[in-house]
Amino acid sequence: MKNKIHSMKWRIWKTAFEIFIETFLGLGLLLAITFILQKAGYISNPNKVYLVLDSDKTTLTDIRQTMKKYPYDFIVFDRRTGKIVASRYQKNDKDNYYLAKVKNKSYINGTTSYTISSNKLYSLVIRQNSVPEFTNPVLRKFSYNQISYIFLIIYESLIIIIAIYKLIHEISKNFTAIQKIALNMGNKVTKDYPKSKIKEFDTVLKQLYQKSNELSTLIETERIEKEDLSFQVAALSHDIKTPLTVLKGNIELLELTNPDKRQLEFMESMKNSIQTLENYFNTMINYTKLLNLNSISEE
């Protein structure tokens, strides 16, 4: 399957979109967890429940059975004696229930309300919080809202870190591929260049691989030309040095014939010229050898 190639701008927008979608899913997950905990009775529902003791025939058993359906703390007071006849509450909240009973109206303390409903026999005070809270007394000291915020912050931080890491890793992978071909520029590339999903990087990689092959061809052409030059110089040197050697030998033979002073000067001049030519061709041969050594070291 051929990989689709997109621009860098598209890739950045894709990362932002992934963060948005995963944030939305995180909110949905938190709402689902809250809903499940509410249904299971582990946290209270912030929506207030109003229970009205509108009938004097409502018994204490009726009140108890009704309150079993809700996770709220409550106290039932006997109106004749003022004593607690049924309850589910925490001792540190007891004074708030009594305040509602004494005032005979709902009492609010922060986000918590103590709602009272009475008939001739009983007064029912229900504790309800306007924000979700744990029904377990031990866990109630931890704010469910604060835990939710901490969850969202950690979740959001993780998805941002993961999304940015994936983007940086992909970009870093492309830079590594560029560095690899740049360090091996001039070598013949037989396999296809590594494809990038980002258009800008893919274009750069393609161009670098093409230039590397072109440079490799130029280097190979130059190497062949140097080898040809070396061969030609060696052949030329051999072709010329042979007659020079013969000429040099003839001059040495002439020196044995007792030449006069002027002839000796001519022969000395000829020997100097022959030596100059030999030095020249030796220099050319050494130069071509040096070129060949450089070509071998570059390979």
Buried (B, 14 or more C-beta within 10 A) or exposed (E): EEEEBBEBEBBEEEBEEBBEEBBEEBBEEBEEEBEEBBEEEBBBBBEEBEBEBEEEEBEEEEBBEBBEEBBBBBBBBBEEEEEBBBBBBEEEBEEBBBBBBEEEEBBEEEEBBBBBBBBEBBBBBBBBBBBBBBBEBEEBEEBBEEBBEEBBEEBBEEBBEEBEEEBEEBBEBBEEBBEEBEEEEBBEBEEEBBEBBBBBBBEBBBEBBEBBBEBBEEBBEEBEEBBEBBEEBBEEBEEBBEEBEEBBEEBEEBBEEEEEEEEEEEBEEBBEEBEEBBEEBEEBBEEBEEBBEEBEEEE
